[in-house]
Amino acid sequence: MKSIETVSVPCPYCGEIMELQIDCVDSDLEFMEDCPVCCKPVTITVTLTDSGIASVVGRPEDG
């Protein structure tokens, strides 16, 4: 398993695909990332398993 994975997540506001680098060594993650197109803040939630990334979800900051 690689420790850094690249994942694609659609922006919940404009639909643009955001390419994110996720460190799979950490436990489950939640962080904010601004969309590179509409600049709105997106809350990114990453769920990890022993074998890697299980899911990545982007949701509006207020949602």
N, C-alpha and C positions, 0 to 999 in steps of 0.2 A: 504494500500500500504506500502510495506517495503521501508525504505529509502536507503538501499544498495541492489543492484541486481547483480548477477553474470551472465555475458554474455559470449558467445563464438564467437570469431572473427577469421577468417582464415588470416594468414599472406599473404600479396599480393606477397611476394617474394618466399617463400618455401611451402606455403600451410598449414603449421602447425597450429593447432587450439590454439589460445591464450585465456586463461580464464582471464577475467577482472572483477574487482569489480567496479561498477558504483554507485555513490551517486545520487539518484533520487531526492534529495532535491534541488540540484543546477539547474540552467537553462541549456539550451543547452551547451554542452561541446565540446572542441577540445583540444586534448593533444597528446604528443608523447609517445610511448611505444616501447621498444626494443623487438623484437621477442626473446623468450627464446631459440630457436633452432639456427637460422641463425644470430642472434644479429643485424639485420638491423633495422633502425628506421622506425616505422609505425605511420602515423598520424591517430588517432582515432577520429571520429566525432560521437557524440551522440546527437540525437534529442529526447527531452522529451515532453510528454503531461501531462495533469493533472492526468491521470490514470497510468502513468509510462513511461517506455522506448518505444519510437515509432520505432527507428532504431539505429543501431550501424554499422558504416562502417569503415573499415581499408583500407588505401591506401598508396602507396609508398610515402616516404618523398618528392620526387621530382615530384609527380604526383598529 
